[in-house]
Amino acid sequence: MQIPDLGNKLSLITQMEFMGLKLYNDKLCDPAKVNSQMIYKLWLHCCRKSSAVTIEQMKKFAPYAAHKLDVLDRFVDAEGKTTLNPEEYKTFRLKLAEQKKNENKAKSAAKAAKKNF
């Protein structure tokens, strides 16, 4: 199934108005950010499975998730499994775990310093 100009239609999701018309009635609606699960699903179906949208168009749609999109494009296959570049993926995960560990240490040190102050 091909949808013409799908990249521009995706960017329309994040707009509040189009040609002077309000797209959302809900006052609490914030279309500026789409949650990461939806970005993953859109990327998997639009970029990886059907190649209807390029990764650059997805980054334009969700610039705040550009790093996540790069990671998905590098490691996830069309079935949604992390089977592309397995060795690089392992080192990437170890690096992320080390960063998280260091962040937790820094956070607990700051908390202890604040407590002792």
C-alpha angles and dihedrals in degrees: 000000000000123000113195115238094358092162092063091044090055091052088052089065091068095051124096094204137025120196091341095310122117111237097195129046095190111098092204094053114117108185092173090093129039115198119256095247091058091046089053092050093047092047093048095050101033101036110023106030104033104015089221093135129036123231089247090057090050090051089051089050093049111017091167089063097047093116092050090049091051090051092048092048091050100046113019124082129208091275092057095252126127096240100123113097096355097182092050089047092054092052090046091053092047090051091050091049091051091050091050091049091051091048091052091049091050091047093050091046091052090047091051092047090051090049093050092046 
